[in-house]
Amino acid sequence: MKLSLLSICAVVLFLFTSSHGYASYTEKNKIEGNVIYRERIAMPHNAKARIVLYGYRHGASHIVAEKYFSVQGRAVPFPFSLEYSESSGENADRYMLKAFIFTPDNQVFAASEPMRVDLPAAAPVTVVTRVGAGEPYAGEPEIREIDVPSLYEGQVSHNDALSKVILRLEHDHGFVLLRDFTLDGKEQSQVETGRWRQIANGHALILGGNGRAPLRVLVRPGNILEFADRPEQGGMNMELFPVPDGGPLPALRIFTGAFTYYEDCPTFTDCSNGISYRVSRDGDYAALEKSALAEKSKGKQLQVRFEGHMARDARSGKGMIVVDRFGGLAVDSACPKSGNMDELLNRHWKLLEINGKKALVFDNQTETHIMLQKEQDAYRLSGSDGCNRLVGTAKITEKDLQFGNLGSTMMLCPQGAEQSAEFTKTLSEVNGWRVFGDVLELLHNGNPRLAFESVLMD
């Protein structure tokens, strides 16, 4: 049943109990109990539960412990065991427990208000709430910023084999996900590349743009990454832990993308993430250049395939591509146009980033956002620049997007005038778009200028 059908004034009960009906503290620093609800409503197929223990002192809060688990295909009660470190809450003078049932796109099935729990001997706790109340990350004490470049490592057991998993996040929002495993006695590797963005007030990442379904990753305290219910893991959760100092650059892999030959600055655009890199003249670059010159392709895009690796430009410090073994090319064939306009239209897109800077939100002012809708044979833009209402027209194809006839109201807002002006100007300059999961990027000549997150409207 869709969540839009759950707008009834239903009462949901969250009951945290031990085996004796109590929320309890054990010698192993655990709170054990159950999450239940009284309504005869089926959970969404991808619903998850989140249990959070907060510590408070002098009015400030912090997360002592939290846990996510799937409730798909399960009946209430939903048992949980929440472990926490005694040192994590030793400075707290009171504790609050909170629960949510929600889907990965942040649609809330039910949520509780924070409830007081007494440790080490908690009293029985019963919390009554309404369906759809709250947000899965509402009122969090802090945003969990991901430092880049960064490297994460972990292991997962699948089909009685242990796989090593490495995730590398780059400044330019590209990622490389590497899995090393043994199959039939042979060591093998699988590599995925794409784009990443941090959303949900810093509590989740979206990994996408690699030809596969976008992957949502939960960001837990300590910036531990939780990959939940990935099919190739047999439905198991996988945790990746941060590696100090960002770790090494990704290893050798296959690159497929668009190569543009210029004498002074050959460039390669990775089709998996849309990011453009300078191409080093080391390695097997001479073979690539020879093929490009044979096609008289100066300034044209060629579809190329080669084995290579990432390196650092000694002058700029930015990433560049080294061609280790050239595979071949096709004339006048750039990255495929694969945008699905159903993913773009009729969604509330909240601004995350503008020209490489984090978007600001000001008190008592509307957040900067846009929505694109089709009316008869035309596309319409509506939204806000963070101060004034915004309207306009749009021309949209599978990959291209241009705005026109931009207009706004003329209110004077106390804050954010510079960002509002920059936002409107940047909208007028974009000419492309891409969506992966809950993230929209608006592009200028292939480079991201604006990034948005899809959120539920109030």
C-alpha positions, 0 to 999 in steps of 0.5 A: 500500500502506498504511503499516500494512502496512509494519511489517516489519523491512525494511532501507532504504538511503539512499545519498548520492552524487554522479555518482561515488558521493560526497556532494560539495561543489561551488563553488556550495555544493551537496550532490548525490546520491541517496536510494534504498531496497532494498525492493520496496515502492511509495511511498504516492501522496502521499509526499515526501522531505526532505533536511536538513543540520545544523551542530553546534558545542559540542553545539548544532545548527542547520539549515543547509539543507533541501529537500522534493520529491515522490517520487510515481510515481517510481522509485529512485534519487531524485536531489537537489541541496541548496543551502546558504549558506556563511555559514549553516554557517560557525560549525559544526565538523561537519555531519550529513545526514539524510533522510526519506520521509514522507506529508503527515500525518507517516506515515513511510515510512523515515528515516535517522539523521543521518550525518556529512558532511565539507565541502567534500570529503565521503566516500561515505556509506551509511546503513542504517535500518528502515522506519518508523523516526523522525519527519520532524521528530524532534530538530529544534533549534528550533520555528519560531513564526509571528508574527501578524498576518503577511503572505506574498507570492510568485508562481507561473507557471501556464498561461504566466501569472504570478500574484501570491499573498498570504497573510494570517494573523491572531491569531484563526487566520483567514486570507485567501489572495488570488491576482491573475492575468490571464485572457483579457486581464482582471485577476482575483482569487480569494479564499479564507478559512478557519482556520489552525493551526501543527502538526508542532512548528512545521514545518507549517501547516494551512489549512482550514475554507473548504469545500475540502480542507485545505491543508498548508503546510511552514514552512522556515527563515526562515519561508518557506512552501512550498505543495507540489503544489497542483493549480491550480499544475500540481503545481509548488511555490510559495514565499511569503516574509514581508513585514515589519511584517505588511502591509496588511489584506485587500482587498475580498471577498465575505462569507457568514455568520451575522449577529446583530443587537443594538443595541449590538453587531451581530456577524457569524460568517464561515462559512468560518472560524467566527470572529465579528467586530463589524460596523462601522456605517460603509459600507452597514451601514444597509441590513443593519440595515434588513433585519434589523429588517424581519424582527424578528430581534433576537437571531436569526441570519440568513444574509447575503451582502455585499461588505466588508473588514476594518478595525481597531477603534480601541478594542480593536485587533481586526478588525471587518467593514465592509459595503461593499455589502449583498447580502441575507439569509435568516431563521433560516439560520446556517452549515451543519452539515457536520462529518464524524464520520469525521474526528473519531473514532478519532484520537489528538488531541494538545493544541496550545492551551488557552484561547488559550495554548500547551499545555505538555508536561512531562518524564517525563509523558504529553502531554495528548491525547484519543481519541473512539470509538464503542462500540455506540450510545454515544461514549466519551472516553479520553486523558490530562490530562497527568498522569492517565488520563481517561475519559468519555462524549460526545454528538456530532452533525455540529456539536455535542459535549458531554462527560459523566461525566468521570473520571480517576485520582488520581495526584500529578504533579510538574508541570502540575497547573494545566493539567490542572485547566483542561483537564478544566474546559474539556472539560466546557464545550465544546459544538461541534467542527470538524476541518480536516485534522489539526486539531481545535478544540473550541468553546464557543458557536462560539469555540475553547477547545481545539485539537489536532493528529492524531498517530500513536500510539507 
